[in-house]
Amino acid sequence: MDKLELKGNWNETKGKLKQAYGDLTEDDLQYAEGKEDELVGRLQQKLGKTRDEVVKMIRDL
C-alpha cells in the first residue's frame, strides 16, 4: 500500500475504522506523514492483529 494510501483520504478511513472498532480513540488514529509504521503498530497493539491483517483491514475499508 503506497504509504498505506492514507494521505489523501485519511479522514474517511479514520471514520470507518472508528465505526468498525469502537474502542479506537482519536489518539490511536493520529496520522502524521512518514509515521505510517507507527500508526500500524498502534493499531496492531490495540486490535491484537498482525501487521498484514491491519494493512489488509485498512485496504478493505
N, C-alpha and C positions, 0 to 999 in steps of 0.2 A: 504494500500500500504506500503510495508516494506520500511520505510524511504523514502517513495514516489518512491522507486525503482530508485532513481535519481543517486545515487553514480556511478554506473557502466557505464551508457550511457547518462550522463548529456549533453555533447556537442551536441549529436544528438538531444536530446529532446529540448535543447535550440534553435537550428536551426529551428526545426519545429514550436516552439512557435513564433519565430520571423517572420516566413513566414505567419503563421495564424493570428498574431496580430502585424502588422507592427509598432504600436506605442510603443511596448515594447523596452526598452533600455537594454544595457549590465548591467547597474546598477540594473534594475528591475529583471534581471535573474541571479544575482550573487548568487551562491550556495556555502555554506560552510557546512561541515559536522556538524550535530547537529543543524542546523538552518533551518530545513525544514519548521517548523511552521512560521518562519519569512518570508520565501520565499512565502509560500502560502498566507500569509496575504498581502504581497505587490501585488501579482497577483490579490487577491480579490479586493483591492482598485483600482488598475489600470483598471481592466476589469469590475468592478461592478457586480461580481458574488459571489455566496455563496462559503463557503469552500468546500462543497460537489461537487459543479459544477466545481471548479478549480481542485480538485483531480481527478474527472472523466475525465475532459478535458486532463489532463496530462497522465492518464492511457490510454486514447483512441488514443494518438499520435502514 
